[in-house]
Amino acid sequence: MNTITISKNLIKNDDLVILPRKEYEQLFRFWASAESMLAPVKKAVRKGLREISEGKFLTSQQVKDALGL
């Protein structure tokens, strides 16, 4: 069995996380895929905020009226 030495600084500051390799790889794949999905979402949010600041939006009442509700 191998022995490793862990710095006390890592343990004191809660900077150390130990995971089984499979779990780490699952988390890595999840965050990698989430990161790629974030770019289009961020772009859409920026566009929406810009349109709101320019007054390009409908109120809920306008939407209801347009749908005949």
Distance bins in CASP14 RR format, pairs under 12 A and 6 or more apart:
PFRMAT RR
TARGET T0000
AUTHOR 0000-0000-0000
RMODE 2
METHOD distances of the structure
MODEL  1
4 10 0 0 0 0 0 1 0 0 0 0 0
4 16 0 0 0 0 0 1 0 0 0 0 0
4 18 0 0 0 0 0 1 0 0 0 0 0
5 11 0 0 0 0 0 1 0 0 0 0 0
6 12 0 0 0 0 0 1 0 0 0 0 0
6 13 0 0 0 0 0 1 0 0 0 0 0
6 15 0 0 0 0 0 1 0 0 0 0 0
6 16 1 0 0 1 0 0 0 0 0 0 0
6 17 0 0 0 0 0 1 0 0 0 0 0
6 18 0 0 0 0 1 0 0 0 0 0 0
7 13 0 0 0 0 1 0 0 0 0 0 0
7 15 0 0 0 0 1 0 0 0 0 0 0
7 16 0 0 0 0 1 0 0 0 0 0 0
8 15 0 0 0 0 0 1 0 0 0 0 0
8 16 0 0 0 0 0 1 0 0 0 0 0
9 15 1 0 0 1 0 0 0 0 0 0 0
9 16 0 0 0 0 1 0 0 0 0 0 0
10 16 1 0 1 0 0 0 0 0 0 0 0
10 17 0 0 0 0 1 0 0 0 0 0 0
10 18 0 0 0 0 0 1 0 0 0 0 0
11 17 0 0 0 0 0 1 0 0 0 0 0
11 18 0 0 0 0 0 1 0 0 0 0 0
17 23 0 0 0 0 0 1 0 0 0 0 0
17 24 0 0 0 0 1 0 0 0 0 0 0
17 27 0 0 0 0 0 1 0 0 0 0 0
18 24 0 0 0 0 1 0 0 0 0 0 0
19 25 0 0 0 0 1 0 0 0 0 0 0
19 26 0 0 0 0 1 0 0 0 0 0 0
19 27 1 0 0 1 0 0 0 0 0 0 0
19 28 0 0 0 0 0 1 0 0 0 0 0
20 26 0 0 0 0 1 0 0 0 0 0 0
20 27 0 0 0 0 0 1 0 0 0 0 0
21 27 0 0 0 0 0 1 0 0 0 0 0
21 28 0 0 0 0 0 1 0 0 0 0 0
22 28 0 0 0 0 0 1 0 0 0 0 0
22 29 0 0 0 0 0 1 0 0 0 0 0
23 29 0 0 0 0 0 1 0 0 0 0 0
23 30 0 0 0 0 0 1 0 0 0 0 0
24 30 0 0 0 0 0 1 0 0 0 0 0
24 31 0 0 0 0 0 1 0 0 0 0 0
25 31 0 0 0 0 0 1 0 0 0 0 0
25 32 0 0 0 0 0 1 0 0 0 0 0
26 32 0 0 0 0 0 1 0 0 0 0 0
26 33 0 0 0 0 0 1 0 0 0 0 0
27 33 0 0 0 0 0 1 0 0 0 0 0
27 34 0 0 0 0 0 1 0 0 0 0 0
28 34 0 0 0 0 0 1 0 0 0 0 0
28 35 0 0 0 0 0 1 0 0 0 0 0
29 35 0 0 0 0 0 1 0 0 0 0 0
29 36 0 0 0 0 0 1 0 0 0 0 0
30 36 0 0 0 0 0 1 0 0 0 0 0
30 37 0 0 0 0 0 1 0 0 0 0 0
31 37 0 0 0 0 0 1 0 0 0 0 0
31 38 0 0 0 0 0 1 0 0 0 0 0
32 38 0 0 0 0 0 1 0 0 0 0 0
33 39 0 0 0 0 0 1 0 0 0 0 0
34 41 0 0 0 0 1 0 0 0 0 0 0
35 41 0 0 0 0 0 1 0 0 0 0 0
35 42 0 0 0 0 0 1 0 0 0 0 0
36 42 0 0 0 0 0 1 0 0 0 0 0
37 43 0 0 0 0 0 1 0 0 0 0 0
37 44 0 0 0 0 0 1 0 0 0 0 0
38 44 0 0 0 0 0 1 0 0 0 0 0
38 45 0 0 0 0 0 1 0 0 0 0 0
39 45 0 0 0 0 0 1 0 0 0 0 0
39 46 0 0 0 0 0 1 0 0 0 0 0
40 46 0 0 0 0 0 1 0 0 0 0 0
40 47 0 0 0 0 0 1 0 0 0 0 0
41 47 0 0 0 0 0 1 0 0 0 0 0
41 48 0 0 0 0 0 1 0 0 0 0 0
42 48 0 0 0 0 0 1 0 0 0 0 0
42 49 0 0 0 0 0 1 0 0 0 0 0
43 49 0 0 0 0 0 1 0 0 0 0 0
43 50 0 0 0 0 0 1 0 0 0 0 0
44 50 0 0 0 0 0 1 0 0 0 0 0
44 51 0 0 0 0 0 1 0 0 0 0 0
45 51 0 0 0 0 0 1 0 0 0 0 0
45 52 0 0 0 0 0 1 0 0 0 0 0
46 52 0 0 0 0 0 1 0 0 0 0 0
46 53 0 0 0 0 0 1 0 0 0 0 0
47 53 0 0 0 0 0 1 0 0 0 0 0
47 54 0 0 0 0 0 1 0 0 0 0 0
47 56 0 0 0 0 0 1 0 0 0 0 0
47 57 0 0 0 0 0 1 0 0 0 0 0
48 54 0 0 0 0 1 0 0 0 0 0 0
48 55 0 0 0 0 0 1 0 0 0 0 0
48 56 0 0 0 0 1 0 0 0 0 0 0
48 57 0 0 0 0 1 0 0 0 0 0 0
49 55 0 0 0 0 0 1 0 0 0 0 0
49 56 0 0 0 0 0 1 0 0 0 0 0
49 57 0 0 0 0 0 1 0 0 0 0 0
50 56 0 0 0 0 1 0 0 0 0 0 0
50 57 0 0 0 0 0 1 0 0 0 0 0
51 57 1 0 0 1 0 0 0 0 0 0 0
51 58 0 0 0 0 0 1 0 0 0 0 0
52 58 0 0 0 0 0 1 0 0 0 0 0
52 59 0 0 0 0 0 1 0 0 0 0 0
57 63 0 0 0 0 1 0 0 0 0 0 0
58 64 0 0 0 0 1 0 0 0 0 0 0
58 65 0 0 0 0 1 0 0 0 0 0 0
58 66 1 0 0 1 0 0 0 0 0 0 0
58 67 0 0 0 0 0 1 0 0 0 0 0
59 65 0 0 0 0 1 0 0 0 0 0 0
59 66 0 0 0 0 0 1 0 0 0 0 0
60 66 0 0 0 0 0 1 0 0 0 0 0
60 67 0 0 0 0 0 1 0 0 0 0 0
60 69 0 0 0 0 0 1 0 0 0 0 0
61 67 0 0 0 0 0 1 0 0 0 0 0
61 68 0 0 0 0 0 1 0 0 0 0 0
61 69 0 0 0 0 1 0 0 0 0 0 0
62 68 0 0 0 0 0 1 0 0 0 0 0
62 69 0 0 0 0 0 1 0 0 0 0 0
63 69 0 0 0 0 1 0 0 0 0 0 0
END
